[in-house]
Amino acid sequence: GEDVEQSLFLSVREGDSSVINCTYTDSSSTYLYWYKQEPGAGLQLLTYIFSNMDMKQDQRLTVLLNKKDKHLSLRIADTQTGDSAIYFCAESFQAAGNKLTFGGGTRVLVKP
Amino acid sequence: GAVVSQHPSRVICKSGTSVKIECRSLDFQATTMFWYRQFPKKSLMLMATSNEGSKATYEQGVEKDKFLINHASLTLSTLTVTSAHPEDSSFYICSAQDSWGGNGQFFGPGTRLTVL
């Protein structure tokens, strides 16, 4: 079955790096995603990685994928107060019509 | 690009009435749209997958007669909550996927439904 897990909360100081972790159980996923949700808003796609890649970097964001351990992480460099939000990892399965399975979300609080 | 809108953003209705929520992809054609429900401080729960021109596919436990979905065009899907009850109060979010699908789903801003 599909199961995606994340830690609930992360506190980080402004300017430091944040690392948000995610584990999943189904290794047949096609893509893995990171979404950001600010209070009362929808989800914003931050970045995604194809399941046969190990790493993807996009400006301040670095995604690492360890398929052997079924572990996905998102590193945010030089974290800013505007990065405070809930971050969801998700996996999709092309064979299932690209439906997304979400983790429970990690609430990131950036302290000045 | 890849903007998805939802209307209304917030609605309050009386118990027993029906509420329609619209989801539009503004700058791309969405062959597939998804409807989610999010409870406070919880993750998103997929309710149904909506494909243009065909019947929606509902997830287990979601009543299709209560949550009517229509995907009449490549840019519009609607969710109608029929005979709403207080327990239907929630944050409803739609997403749209382009024809390729690999870019992931683009989410609308959500609709906060409160049933009195």
gemmi code that builds the backbone of each chain (N, CA, C; Angstrom):
import gemmi

chains = {
    "A": [
        ("GLY", (0.819, -1.197, 0.000), (0.000, 0.000, 0.000), (0.849, 1.242, 0.000)),
        ("GLU", (0.197, 2.375, -0.154), (0.905, 3.642, -0.212), (0.900, 4.288, 1.156)),
        ("ASP", (2.053, 4.722, 1.625), (2.151, 5.385, 2.908), (3.322, 6.348, 2.834)),
        ("VAL", (3.028, 7.606, 3.124), (4.051, 8.647, 3.081), (4.073, 9.324, 4.440)),
        ("GLU", (5.245, 9.398, 5.029), (5.334, 9.951, 6.380), (6.327, 11.097, 6.461)),
        ("GLN", (5.981, 12.068, 7.292), (6.839, 13.214, 7.523), (6.833, 13.537, 9.008)),
        ("SER", (7.899, 14.195, 9.466), (7.887, 14.693, 10.829), (6.933, 15.878, 10.894)),
        ("LEU", (6.388, 16.135, 12.076), (5.319, 17.119, 12.200), (5.808, 18.560, 12.184)),
        ("PHE", (6.976, 18.790, 12.762), (7.353, 20.173, 13.031), (8.860, 20.356, 12.896)),
        ("LEU", (9.244, 21.543, 12.403), (10.658, 21.899, 12.297), (10.800, 23.375, 12.623)),
        ("SER", (11.707, 23.684, 13.520), (11.989, 25.078, 13.854), (13.408, 25.396, 13.403)),
        ("VAL", (13.582, 26.537, 12.754), (14.897, 26.885, 12.224), (15.102, 28.391, 12.338)),
        ("ARG", (16.340, 28.790, 12.501), (16.655, 30.219, 12.576), (16.828, 30.797, 11.180)),
        ("GLU", (16.417, 32.025, 11.041), (16.552, 32.718, 9.759), (18.014, 32.707, 9.326)),
        ("GLY", (18.239, 32.368, 8.069), (19.588, 32.321, 7.530), (20.209, 30.937, 7.553)),
        ("ASP", (19.689, 30.064, 8.436), (20.195, 28.688, 8.475), (19.567, 27.874, 7.353)),
        ("SER", (20.044, 26.655, 7.188), (19.437, 25.728, 6.231), (18.382, 24.889, 6.931)),
        ("SER", (17.317, 24.583, 6.212), (16.262, 23.693, 6.724), (16.321, 22.396, 5.942)),
        ("VAL", (16.109, 21.301, 6.634), (16.015, 20.019, 5.943), (14.731, 19.334, 6.391)),
        ("ILE", (13.865, 19.077, 5.438), (12.594, 18.417, 5.715), (12.671, 17.010, 5.120)),
        ("ASN", (12.330, 16.031, 5.940), (12.469, 14.637, 5.519), (11.124, 13.969, 5.276)),
        ("CYS", (11.158, 12.977, 4.423), (9.941, 12.257, 4.042), (10.324, 10.808, 3.735)),
        ("THR", (9.550, 9.886, 4.212), (9.764, 8.486, 3.856), (8.502, 7.935, 3.212)),
        ("TYR", (8.686, 6.992, 2.332), (7.547, 6.408, 1.639), (7.748, 4.911, 1.554)),
        ("THR", (6.676, 4.191, 1.304), (6.775, 2.729, 1.321), (6.688, 2.110, -0.071)),
        ("ASP", (6.017, 2.803, -0.999), (5.804, 2.205, -2.321), (6.903, 2.656, -3.266)),
        ("SER", (7.731, 1.755, -3.710), (8.879, 2.113, -4.544), (8.531, 2.251, -6.025)),
        ("SER", (7.253, 2.072, -6.366), (6.880, 2.159, -7.780), (6.435, 3.548, -8.196)),
        ("SER", (6.669, 4.526, -7.332), (6.232, 5.882, -7.663), (6.983, 6.389, -8.894)),
        ("THR", (6.311, 7.263, -9.620), (6.875, 7.828, -10.842), (7.603, 9.135, -10.562)),
        ("TYR", (6.920, 10.023, -9.849), (7.492, 11.303, -9.468), (7.284, 11.521, -7.977)),
        ("LEU", (8.171, 12.325, -7.409), (8.006, 12.746, -6.015), (8.045, 14.263, -5.978)),
        ("TYR", (7.187, 14.841, -5.153), (6.971, 16.276, -5.171), (7.125, 16.881, -3.788)),
        ("TRP", (7.416, 18.156, -3.802), (7.339, 18.964, -2.589), (6.403, 20.139, -2.849)),
        ("TYR", (5.416, 20.266, -1.968), (4.465, 21.366, -2.037), (4.563, 22.208, -0.773)),
        ("LYS", (4.241, 23.497, -0.927), (4.225, 24.429, 0.207), (2.808, 24.959, 0.379)),
        ("GLN", (2.325, 24.996, 1.613), (1.002, 25.553, 1.873), (1.101, 26.613, 2.957)),
        ("GLU", (0.704, 27.823, 2.603), (0.634, 28.897, 3.587), (-0.769, 28.922, 4.176)),
        ("PRO", (-0.939, 29.548, 5.339), (-2.246, 29.498, 6.028), (-3.398, 29.932, 5.144)),
        ("GLY", (-4.443, 29.119, 5.108), (-5.649, 29.462, 4.377), (-5.510, 29.459, 2.876)),
        ("ALA", (-4.459, 28.878, 2.372), (-4.223, 28.902, 0.925), (-4.104, 27.493, 0.373)),
        ("GLY", (-4.093, 27.399, -0.940), (-3.893, 26.121, -1.590), (-2.434, 25.724, -1.556)),
        ("LEU", (-2.112, 24.706, -2.317), (-0.740, 24.195, -2.326), (0.033, 24.764, -3.511)),
        ("GLN", (1.260, 25.137, -3.230), (2.148, 25.657, -4.268), (3.210, 24.601, -4.561)),
        ("LEU", (3.312, 24.208, -5.825), (4.332, 23.238, -6.204), (5.700, 23.902, -6.126)),
        ("LEU", (6.583, 23.352, -5.299), (7.930, 23.901, -5.166), (8.886, 23.263, -6.157)),
        ("THR", (8.888, 21.956, -6.155), (9.808, 21.232, -7.015), (9.373, 19.779, -7.081)),
        ("TYR", (9.909, 19.067, -8.042), (9.615, 17.645, -8.142), (10.843, 16.942, -8.690)),
        ("ILE", (10.869, 15.637, -8.503), (12.007, 14.853, -8.979), (11.479, 13.563, -9.578)),
        ("PHE", (12.022, 13.195, -10.688), (11.656, 11.926, -11.314), (12.269, 10.818, -10.487)),
        ("SER", (11.608, 9.710, -10.415), (12.009, 8.651, -9.487), (13.341, 7.995, -9.828)),
        ("ASN", (13.874, 8.238, -11.035), (15.175, 7.643, -11.353), (16.326, 8.629, -11.164)),
        ("MET", (16.030, 9.773, -10.549), (17.066, 10.771, -10.259), (17.443, 10.683, -8.794)),
        ("ASP", (18.661, 11.152, -8.487), (19.123, 11.169, -7.105), (19.032, 12.547, -6.477)),
        ("MET", (19.198, 13.583, -7.303), (19.265, 14.921, -6.768), (18.746, 15.911, -7.804)),
        ("LYS", (18.146, 16.968, -7.267), (17.737, 18.060, -8.149), (17.896, 19.351, -7.361)),
        ("GLN", (18.521, 20.343, -8.000), (18.714, 21.628, -7.332), (18.023, 22.718, -8.123)),
        ("ASP", (17.330, 23.587, -7.398), (16.617, 24.694, -8.033), (16.733, 25.884, -7.108)),
        ("GLN", (17.680, 26.757, -7.398), (17.957, 27.950, -6.589), (18.218, 27.547, -5.133)),
        ("ARG", (17.387, 27.952, -4.191), (17.667, 27.641, -2.786), (17.220, 26.234, -2.391)),
        ("LEU", (16.566, 25.548, -3.298), (15.996, 24.241, -2.986), (16.850, 23.112, -3.539)),
        ("THR", (17.101, 22.114, -2.702), (17.799, 20.904, -3.145), (16.980, 19.706, -2.703)),
        ("VAL", (16.649, 18.855, -3.654), (15.915, 17.631, -3.356), (16.873, 16.459, -3.468)),
        ("LEU", (16.871, 15.618, -2.463), (17.673, 14.385, -2.501), (16.734, 13.193, -2.413)),
        ("LEU", (16.969, 12.213, -3.252), (16.153, 11.012, -3.259), (17.049, 9.795, -3.080)),
        ("ASN", (16.770, 9.014, -2.057), (17.471, 7.765, -1.806), (16.459, 6.646, -2.006)),
        ("LYS", (16.505, 6.059, -3.186), (15.499, 5.041, -3.517), (15.672, 3.784, -2.684)),
        ("LYS", (16.896, 3.473, -2.358), (17.163, 2.258, -1.573), (16.485, 2.346, -0.218)),
        ("ASP", (16.600, 3.514, 0.413), (16.010, 3.709, 1.733), (14.604, 4.299, 1.649)),
        ("LYS", (14.130, 4.604, 0.443), (12.814, 5.226, 0.238), (12.704, 6.499, 1.069)),
        ("HIS", (13.675, 7.342, 0.866), (13.776, 8.572, 1.645), (13.945, 9.753, 0.711)),
        ("LEU", (13.143, 10.758, 0.948), (13.165, 11.996, 0.164), (13.398, 13.164, 1.121)),
        ("SER", (14.232, 14.099, 0.720), (14.432, 15.264, 1.577), (14.415, 16.541, 0.742)),
        ("LEU", (14.070, 17.610, 1.423), (14.082, 18.946, 0.810), (14.941, 19.836, 1.686)),
        ("ARG", (15.977, 20.398, 1.090), (16.837, 21.323, 1.816), (16.558, 22.731, 1.289)),
        ("ILE", (16.302, 23.633, 2.216), (16.107, 25.043, 1.870), (17.304, 25.809, 2.410)),
        ("ALA", (18.082, 26.369, 1.513), (19.248, 27.139, 1.935), (18.828, 28.550, 2.320)),
        ("ASP", (19.566, 29.141, 3.283), (19.321, 30.533, 3.674), (17.829, 30.767, 3.940)),
        ("THR", (17.295, 30.013, 4.871), (15.859, 30.051, 5.150), (15.422, 31.446, 5.579)),
        ("GLN", (14.303, 31.888, 5.022), (13.758, 33.205, 5.314), (12.434, 33.077, 6.070)),
        ("THR", (11.997, 34.164, 6.702), (10.731, 34.110, 7.444), (9.565, 33.774, 6.513)),
        ("GLY", (9.668, 34.166, 5.260), (8.617, 33.837, 4.295), (8.549, 32.364, 3.942)),
        ("ASP", (9.528, 31.605, 4.401), (9.507, 30.158, 4.171), (8.674, 29.437, 5.229)),
        ("SER", (8.230, 30.152, 6.250), (7.375, 29.536, 7.269), (6.075, 29.086, 6.610)),
        ("ALA", (5.773, 27.817, 6.726), (4.598, 27.245, 6.053), (4.539, 25.763, 6.404)),
        ("ILE", (3.570, 25.081, 5.813), (3.521, 23.623, 5.910), (4.030, 23.067, 4.587)),
        ("TYR", (4.909, 22.093, 4.675), (5.488, 21.488, 3.486), (5.011, 20.036, 3.390)),
        ("PHE", (4.471, 19.713, 2.229), (3.979, 18.360, 1.987), (4.848, 17.668, 0.942)),
        ("CYS", (5.274, 16.461, 1.232), (5.833, 15.656, 0.169), (4.707, 14.783, -0.391)),
        ("ALA", (4.862, 14.382, -1.621), (3.837, 13.571, -2.268), (4.480, 12.711, -3.336)),
        ("GLU", (3.883, 11.582, -3.590), (4.353, 10.725, -4.678), (3.189, 10.444, -5.622)),
        ("SER", (3.531, 10.271, -6.863), (2.504, 9.958, -7.852), (2.870, 8.666, -8.562)),
        ("PHE", (1.842, 8.035, -9.102), (2.001, 6.761, -9.768), (1.353, 6.865, -11.143)),
        ("GLN", (2.192, 6.820, -12.162), (1.662, 6.976, -13.512), (0.618, 5.908, -13.813)),
        ("ALA", (0.852, 4.723, -13.284), (-0.078, 3.622, -13.540), (-1.434, 3.864, -12.895)),
        ("ALA", (-1.487, 4.776, -11.949), (-2.742, 5.078, -11.250), (-3.270, 6.437, -11.657)),
        ("GLY", (-2.980, 6.841, -12.893), (-3.510, 8.109, -13.374), (-2.884, 9.311, -12.719)),
        ("ASN", (-1.638, 9.153, -12.230), (-0.900, 10.252, -11.600), (-1.578, 10.787, -10.351)),
        ("LYS", (-2.339, 9.966, -9.669), (-2.909, 10.385, -8.386), (-1.782, 10.632, -7.409)),
        ("LEU", (-1.969, 11.635, -6.573), (-0.960, 11.967, -5.573), (-1.312, 11.359, -4.219)),
        ("THR", (-0.299, 10.848, -3.548), (-0.439, 10.430, -2.161), (0.425, 11.369, -1.335)),
        ("PHE", (-0.197, 12.047, -0.388), (0.486, 13.062, 0.389), (0.966, 12.540, 1.733)),
        ("GLY", (2.077, 13.108, 2.189), (2.468, 12.935, 3.573), (1.610, 13.840, 4.436)),
        ("GLY", (1.788, 13.738, 5.747), (0.966, 14.503, 6.659), (1.342, 15.967, 6.773)),
        ("GLY", (2.473, 16.342, 6.197), (2.892, 17.735, 6.234), (3.829, 18.026, 7.394)),
        ("THR", (4.814, 18.869, 7.136), (5.750, 19.333, 8.171), (5.580, 20.829, 8.327)),
        ("ARG", (5.261, 21.236, 9.524), (5.103, 22.673, 9.780), (6.480, 23.256, 10.079)),
        ("VAL", (6.906, 24.194, 9.251), (8.218, 24.833, 9.411), (8.023, 26.233, 9.975)),
        ("LEU", (8.700, 26.493, 11.068), (8.650, 27.820, 11.684), (10.047, 28.429, 11.625)),
        ("VAL", (10.148, 29.574, 10.979), (11.437, 30.258, 10.858), (11.471, 31.397, 11.857)),
        ("LYS", (12.445, 31.334, 12.744), (12.565, 32.353, 13.772), (13.602, 33.394, 13.376)),
        ("PRO", (13.303, 34.677, 13.611), (14.252, 35.726, 13.222), (15.515, 35.682, 14.078)),
    ],
    "B": [
        ("GLY", (2.611, 30.940, -15.468), (1.693, 29.963, -16.028), (1.183, 28.983, -15.003)),
        ("ALA", (0.335, 28.065, -15.446), (-0.229, 27.005, -14.615), (-0.993, 27.563, -13.417)),
        ("VAL", (-1.932, 28.409, -13.687), (-2.745, 29.009, -12.625), (-4.100, 28.321, -12.576)),
        ("VAL", (-4.491, 27.985, -11.343), (-5.793, 27.367, -11.115), (-6.583, 28.248, -10.160)),
        ("SER", (-7.792, 28.562, -10.519), (-8.623, 29.392, -9.645), (-9.785, 28.581, -9.091)),
        ("GLN", (-10.286, 29.012, -7.964), (-11.470, 28.401, -7.372), (-12.433, 29.507, -6.989)),
        ("HIS", (-13.706, 29.191, -7.123), (-14.730, 30.167, -6.747), (-15.926, 29.437, -6.161)),
        ("PRO", (-16.456, 29.872, -5.020), (-15.977, 31.007, -4.225), (-14.781, 30.614, -3.346)),
        ("SER", (-14.177, 31.588, -2.732), (-13.077, 31.284, -1.824), (-13.608, 30.913, -0.444)),
        ("ARG", (-14.791, 31.421, -0.155), (-15.377, 31.153, 1.163), (-16.894, 31.173, 1.004)),
        ("VAL", (-17.574, 30.205, 1.607), (-19.028, 30.171, 1.528), (-19.591, 29.650, 2.841)),
        ("ILE", (-20.661, 30.305, 3.271), (-21.403, 29.872, 4.455), (-22.821, 29.571, 4.007)),
        ("CYS", (-23.325, 28.410, 4.363), (-24.660, 28.050, 3.914), (-25.415, 27.374, 5.054)),
        ("LYS", (-26.724, 27.282, 4.859), (-27.565, 26.624, 5.858), (-27.610, 25.131, 5.599)),
        ("SER", (-27.804, 24.379, 6.639), (-27.906, 22.932, 6.524), (-29.063, 22.569, 5.591)),
        ("GLY", (-28.826, 21.623, 4.699), (-29.854, 21.180, 3.770), (-29.775, 21.809, 2.396)),
        ("THR", (-28.992, 22.876, 2.269), (-28.839, 23.509, 0.961), (-27.683, 22.880, 0.198)),
        ("SER", (-27.602, 23.226, -1.085), (-26.515, 22.720, -1.928), (-25.567, 23.858, -2.283)),
        ("VAL", (-24.321, 23.517, -2.410), (-23.286, 24.509, -2.701), (-22.448, 24.027, -3.872)),
        ("LYS", (-22.203, 24.911, -4.831), (-21.376, 24.556, -5.981), (-20.054, 25.300, -5.895)),
        ("ILE", (-18.974, 24.563, -6.097), (-17.633, 25.134, -6.102), (-17.045, 24.923, -7.491)),
        ("GLU", (-16.487, 25.992, -8.058), (-15.903, 25.905, -9.393), (-14.387, 25.870, -9.328)),
        ("CYS", (-13.801, 25.110, -10.216), (-12.350, 25.018, -10.339), (-11.995, 25.244, -11.806)),
        ("ARG", (-11.156, 26.233, -12.051), (-10.790, 26.569, -13.426), (-9.278, 26.583, -13.621)),
        ("SER", (-8.837, 25.993, -14.718), (-7.437, 26.158, -15.114), (-7.401, 27.342, -16.079)),
        ("LEU", (-6.619, 28.352, -15.734), (-6.704, 29.628, -16.447), (-5.830, 29.706, -17.691)),
        ("ASP", (-4.726, 29.010, -17.695), (-3.809, 29.182, -18.823), (-3.317, 27.856, -19.392)),
        ("PHE", (-4.037, 26.793, -19.104), (-3.691, 25.507, -19.713), (-4.945, 24.633, -19.711)),
        ("GLN", (-4.903, 23.624, -20.520), (-6.025, 22.703, -20.593), (-5.782, 21.530, -19.653)),
        ("ALA", (-6.742, 21.273, -18.842), (-6.607, 20.235, -17.822), (-7.485, 19.050, -18.182)),
        ("THR", (-6.860, 18.001, -18.643), (-7.639, 16.813, -18.960), (-8.121, 16.126, -17.689)),
        ("THR", (-7.391, 16.327, -16.625), (-7.754, 15.704, -15.354), (-7.726, 16.746, -14.243)),
        ("MET", (-8.748, 16.725, -13.441), (-8.784, 17.568, -12.249), (-9.089, 16.686, -11.051)),
        ("PHE", (-8.588, 17.097, -9.916), (-8.762, 16.334, -8.693), (-9.433, 17.215, -7.640)),
        ("TRP", (-10.241, 16.597, -6.824), (-10.874, 17.309, -5.708), (-10.412, 16.692, -4.401)),
        ("TYR", (-9.952, 17.580, -3.508), (-9.459, 17.152, -2.215), (-10.255, 17.842, -1.110)),
        ("ARG", (-10.171, 17.208, 0.047), (-10.760, 17.801, 1.230), (-9.660, 17.832, 2.284)),
        ("GLN", (-9.559, 18.940, 2.996), (-8.524, 19.068, 4.003), (-9.144, 19.487, 5.325)),
        ("PHE", (-8.943, 18.674, 6.347), (-9.394, 19.012, 7.685), (-8.310, 19.836, 8.378)),
        ("PRO", (-8.690, 20.600, 9.414), (-7.713, 21.475, 10.071), (-6.460, 20.731, 10.512)),
        ("LYS", (-5.323, 21.276, 10.151), (-4.016, 20.749, 10.538), (-3.817, 19.313, 10.052)),
        ("LYS", (-4.470, 18.959, 8.979), (-4.336, 17.614, 8.423), (-3.883, 17.690, 6.975)),
        ("SER", (-3.555, 16.544, 6.454), (-3.143, 16.489, 5.056), (-4.366, 16.494, 4.147)),
        ("LEU", (-4.115, 16.462, 2.867), (-5.207, 16.463, 1.896), (-5.726, 15.054, 1.684)),
        ("MET", (-7.037, 14.933, 1.611), (-7.645, 13.646, 1.332), (-8.284, 13.713, -0.054)),
        ("LEU", (-7.828, 12.854, -0.946), (-8.390, 12.835, -2.295), (-9.821, 12.333, -2.247)),
        ("MET", (-10.715, 13.115, -2.835), (-12.120, 12.717, -2.883), (-12.436, 12.023, -4.205)),
        ("ALA", (-11.999, 12.643, -5.298), (-12.363, 12.098, -6.604), (-11.445, 12.638, -7.674)),
        ("THR", (-11.372, 11.887, -8.747), (-10.628, 12.276, -9.941), (-11.629, 12.562, -11.040)),
        ("SER", (-11.476, 13.712, -11.662), (-12.444, 14.152, -12.653), (-11.772, 14.240, -14.020)),
        ("ASN", (-12.283, 13.507, -14.975), (-11.742, 13.541, -16.331), (-12.753, 14.203, -17.263)),
        ("GLU", (-12.276, 15.086, -18.093), (-13.152, 15.833, -18.985), (-13.978, 14.898, -19.870)),
        ("GLY", (-15.260, 15.111, -19.835), (-16.154, 14.363, -20.703), (-16.536, 12.982, -20.202)),
        ("SER", (-16.087, 12.607, -19.019), (-16.480, 11.303, -18.489), (-16.845, 11.418, -17.017)),
        ("LYS", (-17.354, 10.337, -16.492), (-17.776, 10.354, -15.084), (-16.555, 10.392, -14.170)),
        ("ALA", (-16.740, 11.040, -13.036), (-15.655, 11.119, -12.068), (-15.434, 9.769, -11.396)),
        ("THR", (-14.217, 9.558, -10.957), (-13.870, 8.352, -10.202), (-13.719, 8.747, -8.750)),
        ("TYR", (-14.542, 8.165, -7.899), (-14.557, 8.536, -6.490), (-13.684, 7.587, -5.670)),
        ("GLU", (-13.057, 8.135, -4.657), (-12.282, 7.325, -3.729), (-13.229, 6.583, -2.786)),
        ("GLN", (-12.699, 5.528, -2.234), (-13.499, 4.716, -1.326), (-13.993, 5.550, -0.155)),
        ("GLY", (-15.272, 5.420, 0.138), (-15.838, 6.133, 1.270), (-16.418, 7.487, 0.924)),
        ("VAL", (-16.239, 7.958, -0.289), (-16.789, 9.250, -0.704), (-18.101, 9.008, -1.441)),
        ("GLU", (-19.162, 9.637, -0.968), (-20.494, 9.420, -1.544), (-20.638, 10.210, -2.843)),
        ("LYS", (-20.789, 9.525, -3.944), (-20.874, 10.220, -5.231), (-22.182, 10.975, -5.400)),
        ("ASP", (-23.226, 10.550, -4.704), (-24.497, 11.264, -4.823), (-24.522, 12.511, -3.970)),
        ("LYS", (-23.604, 12.583, -3.023), (-23.546, 13.767, -2.172), (-22.576, 14.796, -2.747)),
        ("PHE", (-21.507, 14.318, -3.313), (-20.487, 15.208, -3.883), (-20.497, 15.007, -5.402)),
        ("LEU", (-21.308, 15.834, -6.058), (-21.477, 15.713, -7.504), (-20.368, 16.460, -8.218)),
        ("ILE", (-19.725, 15.782, -9.155), (-18.622, 16.391, -9.893), (-18.946, 16.391, -11.367)),
        ("ASN", (-18.743, 17.542, -11.983), (-18.955, 17.701, -13.412), (-17.717, 18.336, -14.027)),
        ("HIS", (-17.199, 17.731, -15.072), (-15.999, 18.251, -15.754), (-16.379, 18.463, -17.213)),
        ("ALA", (-17.095, 19.566, -17.430), (-17.730, 19.788, -18.726), (-16.768, 20.266, -19.808)),
        ("SER", (-15.662, 20.862, -19.413), (-14.721, 21.359, -20.415), (-13.303, 21.134, -19.919)),
        ("LEU", (-12.343, 21.423, -20.777), (-10.939, 21.204, -20.417), (-10.412, 22.248, -19.441)),
        ("THR", (-11.230, 23.224, -19.074), (-10.771, 24.248, -18.148), (-11.674, 24.416, -16.943)),
        ("LEU", (-12.723, 23.602, -16.839), (-13.666, 23.806, -15.734), (-14.163, 22.478, -15.171)),
        ("SER", (-14.057, 22.368, -13.843), (-14.689, 21.266, -13.130), (-15.462, 21.870, -11.970)),
        ("THR", (-16.612, 21.293, -11.660), (-17.396, 21.786, -10.533), (-17.669, 20.663, -9.546)),
        ("LEU", (-17.680, 21.048, -8.285), (-18.043, 20.127, -7.190), (-19.270, 20.704, -6.517)),
        ("THR", (-20.339, 19.932, -6.467), (-21.549, 20.374, -5.796), (-21.758, 19.511, -4.562)),
        ("VAL", (-21.787, 20.160, -3.412), (-22.077, 19.474, -2.162), (-23.591, 19.558, -1.974)),
        ("THR", (-24.262, 18.430, -2.093), (-25.720, 18.431, -2.029), (-26.194, 18.201, -0.598)),
        ("SER", (-27.307, 18.843, -0.261), (-27.907, 18.700, 1.072), (-26.822, 18.753, 2.149)),
        ("ALA", (-26.147, 19.876, 2.178), (-24.985, 20.012, 3.056), (-25.363, 19.916, 4.530)),
        ("HIS", (-24.484, 19.319, 5.303), (-24.637, 19.219, 6.752), (-23.397, 19.794, 7.417)),
        ("PRO", (-23.500, 20.135, 8.697), (-22.333, 20.725, 9.384), (-21.061, 19.894, 9.255)),
        ("GLU", (-21.194, 18.579, 9.195), (-19.987, 17.743, 9.091), (-19.321, 17.849, 7.718)),
        ("ASP", (-19.987, 18.505, 6.771), (-19.383, 18.745, 5.458), (-18.497, 19.991, 5.474)),
        ("SER", (-18.562, 20.733, 6.565), (-17.716, 21.928, 6.681), (-16.260, 21.521, 6.590)),
        ("SER", (-15.534, 22.183, 5.708), (-14.147, 21.783, 5.468), (-13.510, 22.754, 4.486)),
        ("PHE", (-12.253, 22.506, 4.194), (-11.519, 23.259, 3.170), (-11.436, 22.333, 1.952)),
        ("TYR", (-12.007, 22.767, 0.852), (-12.021, 21.952, -0.360), (-11.030, 22.553, -1.352)),
        ("ILE", (-10.140, 21.720, -1.837), (-9.102, 22.187, -2.763), (-9.169, 21.365, -4.044)),
        ("CYS", (-9.089, 22.047, -5.163), (-9.030, 21.328, -6.433), (-7.621, 21.441, -6.998)),
        ("SER", (-7.288, 20.547, -7.869), (-6.034, 20.651, -8.601), (-6.279, 20.252, -10.043)),
        ("ALA", (-5.407, 20.709, -10.896), (-5.538, 20.410, -12.314), (-4.211, 19.908, -12.844)),
        ("GLN", (-4.313, 18.995, -13.758), (-3.122, 18.379, -14.340), (-3.175, 18.574, -15.842)),
        ("ASP", (-2.038, 18.972, -16.414), (-2.054, 19.144, -17.865), (-1.992, 17.782, -18.552)),
        ("SER", (-2.012, 17.796, -19.841), (-2.129, 16.535, -20.586), (-0.934, 15.627, -20.367)),
        ("TRP", (0.238, 16.216, -20.057), (1.421, 15.387, -19.843), (1.380, 14.743, -18.460)),
        ("GLY", (1.071, 15.542, -17.480), (0.950, 15.006, -16.133), (2.247, 15.012, -15.344)),
        ("GLY", (3.366, 15.038, -16.000), (4.620, 14.953, -15.284), (4.975, 16.195, -14.515)),
        ("ASN", (4.342, 17.291, -14.838), (4.597, 18.522, -14.103), (3.882, 18.554, -12.769)),
        ("GLY", (3.184, 17.506, -12.458), (2.476, 17.484, -11.194), (1.139, 18.156, -11.308)),
        ("GLN", (0.539, 18.325, -10.192), (-0.765, 18.947, -10.143), (-0.616, 20.388, -9.653)),
        ("PHE", (-1.408, 21.250, -10.254), (-1.407, 22.660, -9.865), (-2.683, 22.926, -9.081)),
        ("PHE", (-2.508, 23.476, -7.910), (-3.622, 23.572, -6.980), (-4.297, 24.934, -7.001)),
        ("GLY", (-5.602, 24.883, -6.793), (-6.346, 26.112, -6.591), (-6.133, 26.619, -5.174)),
        ("PRO", (-6.634, 27.818, -4.884), (-6.423, 28.419, -3.569), (-7.327, 27.848, -2.476)),
        ("GLY", (-8.273, 27.002, -2.866), (-9.130, 26.394, -1.863), (-10.419, 27.156, -1.631)),
        ("THR", (-11.422, 26.441, -1.147), (-12.722, 27.020, -0.781), (-13.056, 26.573, 0.622)),
        ("ARG", (-13.283, 27.540, 1.481), (-13.660, 27.229, 2.862), (-15.180, 27.165, 2.939)),
        ("LEU", (-15.720, 25.979, 3.207), (-17.173, 25.786, 3.323), (-17.548, 25.647, 4.788)),
        ("THR", (-18.488, 26.464, 5.209), (-19.036, 26.369, 6.560), (-20.533, 26.147, 6.453)),
        ("VAL", (-21.000, 25.051, 7.025), (-22.424, 24.724, 6.996), (-22.984, 24.936, 8.399)),
        ("LEU", (-23.970, 25.796, 8.479), (-24.537, 26.135, 9.794), (-25.659, 25.188, 10.203)),
    ],
}
model = gemmi.Model(1)
for chain_id, residues in chains.items():
    chain = gemmi.Chain(chain_id)
    for i, (resn, *xyz) in enumerate(residues, 1):
        res = gemmi.Residue()
        res.name, res.seqid = resn, gemmi.SeqId(i, " ")
        for name, pos in zip(("N", "CA", "C"), xyz):
            atom = gemmi.Atom()
            atom.name, atom.element = name, gemmi.Element(name[0])
            atom.pos, atom.b_iso = gemmi.Position(*pos), 0.0
            res.add_atom(atom)
        chain.add_residue(res)
    model.add_chain(chain)
structure = gemmi.Structure()
structure.add_model(model)
structure.setup_entities()
